[in-house]
Amino acid sequence: MEVKQKKPKDKKYNNTPEYNKKYYADHKVAILKTLTEKCACVLCGRKVSYGQMTRHKSSKLCFKNRLQKDEVIEEPTE
């Protein structure tokens, strides 16, 4: 049986716990601003914080208020 060798990690993609902590500390304000920013749900039109959007899309509230396909709000592309 042949044993596969692991690929060497690319130094560009450093995801050690120390690196992650430093990155979060340096970018904390921008990260929190993005997560707390309100945006409209593309399925029902309700304003929800970006950090809770996935949870909202699977909620009864969103399912109950879904818009028809021709009314669906387009997400802005940046």
N, C-alpha and C positions, 0 to 999 in steps of 0.2 A: 504494500500500500504506500502510495506516494504522499508525503506530507507537504502541504502547501506552505510556502514561506510568506510571512506577513510583508506587506509593502512598507517601505520606510515612510515614516510620517513626514509630511511636507512642513517645513518650519513656518510657512506662511499661515497655516491653519493651527494655531496654538490654542487649545481649549483646556488648559490645565485649570484647576480651581483657583490658583493664584492669579492667573491671567484674567479669568472671568470676574473675580472680585475687583481687580484693578479697573477693568473696562467698565463695569457697572458704576463704580465710584466716580469715574471720569465722565460718564454720560448719563448719570442718574436723572438730572433735570429733564433732558430731552426724552428719555425713556418714559418717565412718569407723565410728561405732557402728552405724549402720543397715546398712552394707555387710557388716560382720563378724558381725552378729547371726545366730544359727542359727535356722532355721525348717524345718518339715516340708514335704516335697514333696507337693503335692496329688495327684500321680499314683502315687507308690510309697510314700510315708510316711517316707522316709529324711530325716534331719536334714542340711541343707546350708546354708552361709552364703548370705545373701540376694544377695550380689554374684555368686555362681557359680550361681544357680538356673537361669538360661536354659541355660547350658552343661550342667548336670546333666540337665535334661529331655531333651536330645538325646543323652545318653550311653547306651552299651550297658547299663550298670548299671541305669539307670532303666527302659529298655525291658524288660529281663529280669524286673524285679520289679514291674511295673505291677499295680495292684489292679483288681479287677472294678469295674464302674460303681457297684454298690450299696455298695462299701467305700470309695469315693473320699472323701478328707478334705476338708472344706470350709474355705476360707481365711477367717480371721476378718475381718469387715467392721468398719471403724472409722469 
